[in-house]
């Protein structure tokens, strides 16, 4: 166990966790909603520090981060636990586990393994990185010292305090929406009181300079309202601007929604059209390998700039300064094409 960061001790011996917007008040001897933070005699501890339940070398496109050092290999780590209860979670065997398990993979070993396998960065992913914040923070600090970047794949429910604390080491984040941020969807299928705090997180991430990409999972029948998607896309433009990459993701049956069919591709395409109509310049369709909206196009002349198949880059067509070779428009891509690294390697 490791003493937690960002919590307050209360007069009755309970503590208030300040990592996510649940702000759990945890009595002595009890654990928080995420199941991995415990009050021991008035001190809050992380139960999963250095206990990785998954560690893989992935392409950064899997996160998905299409505009941040494309082609990078990233060491991807997670612990058990989550502060959401999504009935459609595709990582439910680890996110919803109530047993503290995992192999010892301390920050120093994460970084030495990252360097050994040629990774360009470290991604905190699969489950929600907010709930293993101390582990991620210490690892991210070491990663920065060794010249590696850090990315979160997050549900965006972290507090402004948490964003500010990790911001000195966090380079980029994929913020995952589900069901177009419909409040009823979040309450009934995710056990989340209100998605509104996520938009506050986006504002804080932008303020501190974290590079952001957005995903939105459209769940068949339950969370595929395109009117809600238009509202979400409009808010994203308002908060982050038109240059933020926006990924519309296909749902596949899983966990407690195993009998629900996959999102029709036609629904995804309509959603993408709406997002572009709202003004978003870089709109993608995810979980549909081979779709034309896996590629990056120039917003002005529609030239294909980065051609992809699934998570692989097939062709790079940007100039050295990340401008379009045809019309010269500056493209919102950080870094240039990265090569090397042992992608698709499982360590745990």
PyMOL commands that set and color helices and strands:
alter all, ss='L'
color gray80, all
select helices_A, chain A and resi 60-62+92-95+107-116+129-145+160-166+179-181+183-190+196-208+226-240+255-257+265-278+292-294
alter helices_A, ss='H'
color red, helices_A
select strands_A, chain A and resi 2-3+7-9+15-17+25-26+37-40+43-46+51-52+54-59+73-78+103-104+121-124+149-154+172-178+211-218+246-250+283-286+296-297+304-309+312-316+345-346
alter strands_A, ss='S'
color yellow, strands_A
deselect
rebuild
show_as cartoon
